[in-house]
Structure formats: C-alpha cells, structure tokens
C-alpha cells in the first residue's frame, strides 16, 4: 500500500475517495537514553502505521494520501502517543 504525505501519487490517478482513516499507537518506557526514547517513539509509530494500513485495507484502498502525523498526548516522562490520519483512495 502506498502511503504519502502528498495529495497524489506520481503517474497514478485517484479513481475513488474512500474516506478518512486513522491509526494510533502508544508506547511507554521508563527513563532511559536518547536511543531508548527513539526506540519507544518508533514502536508507537509502527503500531499507528499498522492500524492505519488495516483500516485502509478493510476499505480495499490502494493508497493513503495526505498523511498527517500528530502527537496528541505525551503524558509525561516515557509516554508517547502518535496519531496518523490520511485519506484512503483507490487508484487507476
């Protein structure tokens, strides 16, 4: 599945807009090094991407356009939440 922050895919046309899809991921770590904090953020991102792809696959989407990333909640030391939102589409 193609996932992009842009509103189009080079060489392809949007055939049908299927709706907005969202994925969220959260992860937690106790105090740690910068490497551990990065690892925690990547875990949260991977969970969010997995959920986003699943929701788009249920709609039989070929791509997700206009991907936006937000961090709605940090909840203090060690908590990371990431939300991904985009538009699921079918392409020609």
Long-range contacts (C-beta under 8 A, 24 or more apart in sequence): 1-53, 1-56, 1-57, 1-61, 1-62, 1-63, 1-64, 2-62, 2-63, 2-64, 2-91, 3-49, 3-52, 3-53, 3-63, 3-64, 3-67, 3-86, 4-63, 4-64, 4-65, 4-66, 4-67, 5-66, 5-67, 5-68, 6-65, 6-66, 7-65, 7-66, 8-65, 9-63, 9-65, 9-91, 12-63, 12-91, 12-92, 13-91, 13-92, 14-65, 14-89, 14-90, 14-91, 14-92, 15-89, 15-90, 15-91, 15-92, 16-89, 16-90, 17-87, 17-88, 17-89, 18-56, 18-59, 18-60, 18-61, 18-87, 18-88, 18-89, 18-90, 19-59, 19-87, 19-88, 20-85, 20-86, 20-87, 20-88, 21-52, 21-55, 21-56, 21-59, 21-61, 21-64, 21-85, 21-86, 21-87, 21-88, 22-51, 22-52, 22-55, 22-83, 22-84, 22-85, 23-47, 23-48, 23-49, 23-50, 23-51, 23-52, 23-53, 23-54, 23-55, 23-83, 23-84, 24-48, 24-51, 24-81, 24-82, 24-83, 24-84, 25-49, 25-50, 25-51, 25-81, 25-82, 26-79, 26-80, 26-81, 26-82, 27-79, 27-80, 28-78, 28-79, 28-80, 29-78, 30-78, 31-77, 31-78, 32-78, 40-78, 40-80, 41-80, 41-82, 43-80, 44-80, 44-81, 44-82, 45-82, 45-84, 47-82, 48-82, 48-83, 48-84, 49-84, 52-84, 52-86, 55-88, 56-88, 59-88, 60-90, 61-88, 61-89, 61-90, 62-89, 62-90, 62-91, 63-88, 63-89, 63-91, 64-88, 64-89, 65-89
